[in-house]
């Protein structure tokens, strides 16, 4: 995720971590295990990412963040 995109959307460090893992094709369950957090917490972070990026899917999210 480009630094200027992170700043313009106001993404937290954890949200950037989530975006990278989503881009790698990881599932919510895999992300939760990798970060030692619950799947519910992963869903919350992803919901916040979607909202900030104006995305409705993982594909839209990645496209939006890489622009």
C-alpha positions in Angstrom: 0.0 0.0 0.0 1.6 3.3 -1.0 2.4 5.6 1.9 0.4 8.5 0.4 -2.6 6.3 0.1 -2.3 5.2 3.7 -2.1 8.8 4.8 -4.9 10.1 2.6 -7.3 7.4 3.9 -6.1 7.6 7.5 -5.3 3.9 7.8 -4.0 2.5 11.0 -0.9 0.2 11.1 -3.2 -2.8 11.8 -5.5 -1.9 8.8 -2.4 -1.8 6.6 -1.4 -5.2 7.9 -4.9 -6.5 7.1 -4.8 -5.0 3.6 -1.4 -6.7 2.8 -2.7 -10.1 4.1 -5.9 -9.7 2.1 -3.8 -9.0 -1.0 -1.9 -12.2 -0.4 -5.2 -14.0 -0.5 -5.4 -14.9 3.2 -8.8 -15.7 4.7 -10.1 -14.0 7.8 -9.4 -17.1 9.8 -5.8 -17.2 8.5 -5.3 -13.5 9.3 -6.7 -14.0 12.8 -4.3 -16.9 13.4 -1.3 -15.0 12.0 -1.9 -11.9 14.2 -3.1 -13.8 17.3 -6.5 -12.0 17.3 -10.1 -13.2 17.0 -11.8 -13.6 13.6 -14.4 -11.1 14.9 -11.6 -8.5 15.3 -10.4 -9.2 11.8 -13.9 -8.6 10.5 -14.0 -5.3 12.4 -10.7 -4.1 10.9 -11.8 -5.2 7.4 -15.1 -3.4 7.8 -13.2 -0.3 8.7 -11.0 -0.7 5.7 -13.9 -1.1 3.4 -15.5 2.0 4.8 -12.4 4.2 4.6 -11.6 3.0 1.0 -15.2 3.1 -0.2 -15.0 -0.6 -1.2 -17.6 -3.3 -1.1 -15.4 -6.4 -1.7 -11.8 -7.5 -1.3 -11.1 -7.0 -4.9 -12.4 -3.4 -4.8 -10.4 -2.8 -1.6 -7.1 -3.9 -3.2 -7.8 -1.9 -6.3 -8.6 1.1 -4.3 -5.5 0.9 -2.1 -3.1 0.2 -4.9 -4.2 3.3 -6.8 
